Amino acid sequence: MHVVLGVAGGIAAYKAALLLRLLREAGHQVRVVPTTAALEFVGTATWEALSGQPVTTSVFEGTESVEHVRIGRDADLVIVAPATADLMARAAVGQADDLLTATLLTATCPVLMAPAMHTEMWQNAATVANVATLRSRGVHVLDPDDGRLTGADSGPGRLPEPEAIADAALALVTTSGGEGDLAGRSVVVSAGGTREPLDPVRFLGNRSSGRQGIAIAADAARRGAVVTLVAANVDAALLPGGVDVVRVETTADLQRAMQDRAAGADVLVMAAAVADYRPAEIAQAKVKKSGEGLAISLVENPDILAGLARGARADQVVVGFAAETGDDAGSVLDHGRAKARRKAADLLAVNQVGEGTGFGDVPNAVVILDTAGEIVGRAQGTKSDVARGLLDAVADLLSRRSLVDGAETMSARAATLPE
Ligand code: C5P
């Protein structure tokens, strides 16, 4: 495989040499494209010796073979590590003022960026907006590690380890080149349960293990999709290989992670158990016992699924879950039907919770409803069986969508939205 390794100008550039070695040992041809600033940290001789290929930074070298266009076009995978704030800013606005940014503009293959910078730069509104722009265009931007930075400081901004970058990047190509019925599709799945902090040590949470969403992410990858799993408080041991994992804690984190990736996705699955309410205020210090009762004031969280469904394009498929128990007001299915219409997702998987089904490592059974609340399928068995059944319905809808005029879908969704 032809891999382009872009290296931007940051102290972590030396770790890109280890990444290059890993890629070469895995049998790939790697063309290193540093920025001029990157050469201040690691020089041309190192890159040429380790890659066995010439190294240039300028669009004015190799003009006889139109290098600034050819390198990107020929690539099967582009990795930028470290991706600095400056490089991502230039990529986000589409600049082509050096060989690396020109390559990013001409590449049609999967692109993965591994950011590294000081925490203040990573959290600056400009960088946050640039990362969101890149993600919305389908660029896979990893979250940086949290740890020691260049000086004595530490925090989010550290380059992920070279092995983790190589794994995440190669998984993009392995899966996107797959043969399955979701080959080439981008699928974003949320899983787990959100936690809403009350004070520095306590939170309001729920019992979702994340297993159902994880099974969906794993099956989507097996069927050839490029998958991002937005994992809310999921046990690390459960996380599958071959998918890009974004870890989140609160509902606000999860909403941001989903919205940032929504535009670049073909399928959005909300399998996470999202807290309906969060504390109105988070105490800065641990709340002490007062000897009396404690009243906590809660405010409602946004409905992420309904928001994604409202903003979805006609060619996208939005899937939600509804964990229901029957009551005097109606059966599980009655509640599911009402929710399908209220949320206006394309598909809603309704499951009965309690009595040995639903949460944790237990069998599951779902009825799959469409936007209008009509039954379009059923799936039961292990969580992997349910994932397969649900993705069968998704693949079916995607293929029918490509045959019909998308505008009909838009109006079907709009018709079910509340006034
Ligand atoms: O309304 P209810 O919580 O039963 O809806 C469940 C579905 O809605 C799930 O797909 C869940 O991920 C999603 N949800 C959401 N935002 C919320 C609450 C639920 O996206 N605030």
Residues whose N, C-alpha, C, O or C-beta is under 5 A from the ligand:
A	BS01	C5P	M270 A271 A272 A273 V274 A275 D276 N301 P302 D303 I304 L305 G320 F321 A322 A323
